[in-house]
């Protein structure tokens, strides 16, 4: 029996989705359905947006603070949409989750706050409205916290970072999306039972029951 290309794509997508559900992995099936997929932004582009948000308020983040905020934004994006915010993955380093591309871009700043001399230093990228809204909310909720406070979310006992880093045995390994998403879905469930500072949970969570 002859099948159209569209039908074959749908069947292949269904098979991939079955594998995804069975293994707990992440497979983006949208390309198999012929949908257009926007590539995720780089961690540096997400950081640039956070730098600009801080600049409007007369504030500045150092690179460790930015690493934490980009990672948290990525985690919430995974929880809300099932899709990554960043095209590059965070690695498990001794000091916590780290985006290598972002570290390389900010190495000259050392531990100093990052204050752009002009907009050309940290150009803004073409984020879609939902991504920009997410970053505005991440900035409002988490930008006011100290790096040490953010660390309790990103590198405490039981976090994906601790699991992958494994006391140093997993240093420089990528932290899987599925682990990060699972952690942020727990934040969602926890805040629904007991209201906290986290208000991002009012945003729609996709496929919560399938996680």
N, C-alpha and C positions, 0 to 999 in steps of 0.2 A: 504494500500500500504506500503510495507516494504521500509525503508530508511536506507542507510548506516550510520555508526557512523559519518563519515566525513561530510555527508550531514546534519545530525541532528545538528552537531556542528556549521555548517555554518548558519543554520536557527536560532539557538539560538543566535549566535553572531549578526545576523541582527536585531533580536528583541531587544537585549541589546543595540545595537547602536541606535535604534529608541528611546529607553527610555533615553539614554544619550543625544541625540540631543534635545529631548522634554523638559527635566528637566534642561539641562545645567550642569549636573553632569559629573563625570569622571568615566568611566568603561573601564578597559583595556580588550579588547575583544580578544587579541592575544592568551591567554590560551585556549579559546573556539574553536579556529581554529587549535589547536594542535601545535602552534608555541612555541618554547622555549623562555622563557623570563628571562633576566638577572635581578636579584634583584638589586634595587638601593643601592648605597653606603650609609653608615651612615654619618651624618653630621661631625663626628669626622674624618672620612676618607677623606672627601672633604677638611676639614680644614688642615689636614696633608699635602695634596698636595700643598695648598697655602703657608703653612709654609716653605716647601722645595723650592718653587719658590722664595720666599722672601730671603731665606738663600743664594741662588745662587747669588743674587744681593747685599748681605751684609746688608739686611734689616730685620726687625722683626715687627710683628703685635701684638698688645695686643688682649685680648679675645673679647672685644667689636668690634674691627675692623674686626676680623675674623667672628663674628656673622653676621655682615653686608655683608661681601663678600660672605659667604656661602649662605645667603638668596638671594642675587642678582644673584648669579650663578644658584640657584634653579629656580628663576623666569625666567631667560633667557632660561633655559632648557625647562621649561613648554611652553614658547612661541614658541620655535623653534621646539620641538619634540612632544609636548602634553604629555610628560611623565615627572615624577618628577626626580630630580637629587638625592634627599636624601630620604632614607627609613623612616626616622623620620620626623615629621612635625614641623614647627616652631609654637611657641605659642605666644600669644599676652600678653606681660608683660609691666609694666609701662615704662620701658626704650626703648621698641621697640620689634620687632620680636626676638624671642629667641629659640634656640634649647637646650632643657633641657639636652640632652645627652652630647652636647658639653660643656655646662656650668659646668656640673659635672666633666667632664674630665679636665677642665682648672681651676677649683676653686682654686687650690694651687698657681696659678700664680698671683692671684689678679689683679691689674691694670698694672703689669709689662709686658714689651714686652716678647714674648715667643721665647726663643732661645734654641733650642735642644742641649743638651750636646753631644748626639750621634744620629745616625740614628735610633737606637733602641728605643729612647724616643718617636718618632713620625713615626712609620713605614708606608711606602707607600703601598697603596692597589692596587689591580689589576683593574684599571679603563680601559675602552675601549678607543681606540684612539680618538673617537669623544668627549668623556667626558674630556679627558686630553686636547684636543685642546680648548674646551670651557673654561676650567679653566685657560689655558695660556692666552687666550684673556681677560677673566675677570680680571686676575691679571694685565695685561698690561693697560687695560682701567680704572679700578676702584682702583687698588692697590695704585695708586699715589695720590688718594684723601684722605682727612682727614675724620675721622669718622663723624664729624659734617656735612661734605658735603654729605656723603653717607646717612645720616639720612634724608636728604630732599627727597630721593627716597623711603625710607623704612618706615618712620613714620611721614610724613607730613600730612596735611589735605587732605582728599580724598583717602588715601592709604588703602589697605586691613587691615593693622594693626589698623588704626583709627576706621574703621568700626567694627571690631571684638572686640577691646578693649573697645569701647563705654564708654569712660570716667571712666573705672575701672569695669564696670558691667560685661565685658567679659574677665577679667584677667585670664590668664592661658588657655584660650580656643585655640584650634588649628585654624590656619589661613587656610581656604580652598584653595586647588589648583586652583579652577576655578577663585577665586578672584585675586590671585597672577598672574595667566596667563593673565587675562584681563588687569591688570595694565601694564604688560610688552609688551603686544600687542599694547597698546596705545603709548608706547615709540617708537615702530616700526613705527607706522603710522605717529607720530610726526616728527621723524627723516627723513622720506621719503619726507615730505613737506618742511622741513627746516633742512639742514645738521647740525649735532651737533657733539660733541665728540664721541658719541656712534657709533662705527663702526660695532658692532656685527650684525646689521641689514642686512649686506650683506649675512649672513647665511640664509639658506632656512627656511621659516616659514611654518609649516604644518597646513593645514585647517584653514587658517586665516579667510576665509569667514564664517566659521561655529561657530565662537566664540561668 
